[in-house]
């Protein structure tokens, strides 16, 4: 999953980016509100964390403009020693959560995961593909009750495939999920990560199929290969 952090403090921004990446999030970081507002018009994120007091445009204004564009992405506002008035104003402007610094990292991560869980309100807390299981509350993959030890970008790709299980996910979409603004996107890298994931999934009944020129699909090995609504596409399916 991909997060946007909007934070002016360089030291804090770097620390938060490192913390979130250790939790297998892809993170982009903006240091001022105006740049964040422009970015949010063109880029899609799963969650945005916005500092209240920012140069060039306040965090509250970024939030207000986001909601004015009918964008319902979850937003956590963050500030130092926030007042009740600030908190109420942010919630009325459309914030989903509000966190006052200093905070414990466990609280921050718990709140982020809680916001993400809300996006899965219409789904089971555990998604299954064959004997591969994904828990939306912990964002963990397990096979035979053993946690899969995935690297950050491997995790991001498998997460995207699991959340769209049975449907084709394009290479472009996967690139958007794993590469941030400071990365050099590489289509060839996706093939490498898919190859590594297939090794992780070798003992599992879940498999990743390649649809040449279209993308990838995660399915159980014993699941029907053809779908009535997508048969012409799925006929191109094969494993590398």
C-alpha positions in Angstrom: 0.0 0.0 0.0 1.1 3.5 -0.8 1.1 6.4 1.7 1.8 10.1 1.3 3.4 11.9 4.3 3.2 15.7 4.3 5.7 17.0 7.0 7.9 20.0 7.1 10.4 18.8 9.7 13.2 17.0 7.8 14.4 14.9 10.7 10.9 13.8 11.6 10.0 13.2 7.9 13.0 10.9 7.3 12.3 9.0 10.5 8.6 8.5 9.7 9.4 7.4 6.2 11.9 4.8 7.5 9.4 3.5 10.1 6.6 3.2 7.6 8.8 1.5 5.0 9.8 -1.1 7.6 6.1 -1.9 7.8 6.1 -2.6 4.1 4.5 0.6 3.0 5.6 2.5 -0.1 5.9 6.2 1.1 6.2 9.5 -0.7 7.1 12.6 1.3 6.3 16.2 0.6 7.6 19.1 2.8 5.0 21.8 2.0 1.3 22.0 1.6 1.2 23.4 -1.9 3.3 20.7 -3.4 1.2 18.1 -1.6 -2.0 19.6 -2.9 -0.7 19.5 -6.5 0.5 15.9 -6.1 -2.8 14.7 -4.7 -4.5 15.9 -7.9 -2.6 13.4 -10.0 -1.4 10.6 -7.7 -3.5 8.0 -5.9 -2.6 6.9 -2.3 -4.2 4.5 0.2 -3.6 7.0 3.1 -2.4 10.5 3.7 -0.7 11.8 6.8 -0.7 15.6 7.0 1.0 17.9 9.4 -1.3 20.8 10.4 1.3 23.6 10.2 3.0 23.6 6.8 4.7 26.2 4.6 2.9 27.7 1.6 -0.4 26.0 2.5 -1.7 24.8 5.8 -2.5 21.1 6.4 -6.1 21.9 7.0 -6.3 23.7 3.6 -4.8 20.6 1.9 -7.5 18.5 3.6 -10.3 20.9 2.6 -9.2 21.0 -1.0 -9.0 17.2 -1.1 -12.5 16.8 0.2 -13.8 19.5 -2.2 -12.6 17.4 -5.1 -14.7 14.5 -3.7 -11.6 12.5 -2.8 -12.4 10.2 0.1 -8.9 8.9 0.7 -8.3 8.3 4.5 -6.5 11.3 6.0 -4.7 11.5 9.4 -3.9 15.0 10.6 -0.9 15.4 12.8 0.2 18.3 15.0 2.1 19.4 18.1 0.0 20.2 21.2 -3.2 20.6 19.2 -6.2 22.3 20.7 -9.7 20.9 20.9 -10.8 23.6 18.5 -8.1 22.5 16.0 -9.2 18.8 16.4 -12.9 19.7 15.9 -12.1 21.9 12.8 -10.1 19.0 11.2 -12.9 16.5 11.8 -15.4 18.9 10.4 -13.2 19.4 7.3 -13.2 15.7 6.7 -10.3 14.2 8.6 -10.5 10.5 9.6 -8.1 10.7 12.5 -6.1 13.3 14.5 -2.8 12.6 16.2 -1.0 14.9 18.6 2.8 14.7 18.9 4.8 13.4 20.7 3.3 10.0 20.2 4.3 6.4 20.6 5.2 4.7 17.4 2.9 1.8 18.3 0.0 4.2 18.5 0.8 5.7 15.1 1.0 2.3 13.4 -2.1 1.1 15.2 -4.1 4.1 14.0 -2.8 3.7 10.4 -3.8 0.1 10.4 -7.2 1.0 11.8 -7.8 3.5 9.0 -6.8 0.9 6.4 -9.1 -1.7 8.0 -12.0 0.6 7.5 -11.5 0.2 3.7 -12.1 -3.5 4.1 -15.3 -3.1 6.0 -17.2 -5.0 3.3 -14.7 -7.8 3.2 -13.6 -10.6 5.5 -10.7 -9.7 7.8 -8.9 -12.6 6.2 -8.6 -13.1 2.4 -7.7 -16.5 1.1 -6.3 -17.8 -2.1 -5.9 -21.5 -1.9 -3.9 -22.1 1.3 -2.4 -18.6 1.2 -4.0 -16.3 3.7 -3.8 -12.5 4.1 -5.0 -10.6 7.2 -6.1 -7.1 6.5 -5.7 -6.1 10.2 -2.0 -7.1 10.4 -1.2 -7.0 6.6 0.5 -10.4 7.0 0.7 -13.2 4.5 0.7 -16.7 6.0 1.0 -20.2 4.6 0.3 -23.2 6.9 0.3 -20.7 9.8 3.8 -19.6 8.9 4.4 -15.9 8.1 5.9 -15.3 4.7 9.1 -13.4 5.0 8.7 -10.9 2.1 10.7 -7.9 1.3 8.9 -4.6 1.1 8.3 -4.5 -2.7 7.5 -8.2 -2.8 4.9 -7.6 -0.1 3.5 -4.6 -2.0 3.1 -6.6 -5.2 1.5 -9.7 -3.5 -0.8 -7.4 -1.5 -2.0 -5.7 -4.7 -2.6 -9.1 -6.4 -4.4 -10.5 -3.3 -6.7 -7.5 -3.0 -7.6 -8.0 -6.7 -7.6 -11.8 -6.6 -9.0 -13.4 -9.7 -8.6 -10.1 -11.7 -5.8 -8.9 -13.9 -3.5 -6.3 -12.4 -1.4 -4.4 -15.0 2.3 -4.0 -14.7 1.7 -0.2 -14.6 -0.5 -0.6 -11.6 2.1 -2.7 -9.8 4.8 -0.1 -10.6 2.6 2.6 -9.0 2.2 0.5 -5.9 5.9 -0.2 -5.3 7.8 2.9 -6.6 7.7 6.2 -4.9 8.6 9.7 -6.3 12.3 9.3 -5.5 12.6 5.9 -7.1 13.5 5.1 -10.7 10.6 3.0 -12.0 11.6 -0.2 -13.8 9.2 -2.5 -15.7 11.9 -5.2 -15.7 12.1 -5.0 -11.9 8.5 -6.2 -11.7 9.4 -9.4 -13.5 12.2 -10.0 -11.0 9.9 -9.5 -8.0 7.2 -11.8 -9.6 9.9 -14.4 -10.0 10.9 -14.1 -6.4 7.3 -14.3 -5.3 6.7 -17.5 -7.3 9.6 -19.0 -5.3 7.9 -18.0 -2.0 4.6 -19.5 -3.2 6.1 -22.7 -4.6 4.9 -24.8 -1.6 1.5 -23.0 -1.7 -1.6 -23.8 -3.8 -1.7 -20.1 -4.8 0.0 -19.1 -8.1 0.7 -16.0 -10.1 -0.1 -16.2 -13.8 1.3 -13.9 -16.4 -1.0 -12.5 -19.1 1.4 -11.4 -21.8 1.1 -7.7 -22.6 -1.7 -7.3 -20.0 -0.5 -8.0 -16.5 -0.7 -10.6 -13.7 -3.3 -12.6 -11.9 -3.3 -14.4 -8.5 -5.4 -17.6 -8.4 -5.6 -20.9 -6.6 -4.1 -23.8 -8.7 -7.4 -25.7 -8.6 -9.5 -22.7 -9.5 -11.2 -22.6 -13.0 -8.8 -21.0 -15.5 -11.4 -19.4 -17.6 -14.0 -16.8 -16.6 -17.0 -16.2 -18.9 -16.5 -12.4 -18.8 -12.8 -12.5 -19.5 -12.2 -15.7 -21.5 -10.3 -14.1 -24.4 -7.9 -12.5 -22.0 -7.4 -15.6 -19.8 -6.6 -17.8 -22.8 -3.2 -16.0 -23.0 -2.4 -17.0 -19.4 0.8 -18.9 -18.8 3.4 -19.3 -16.1 6.9 -18.1 -16.8 
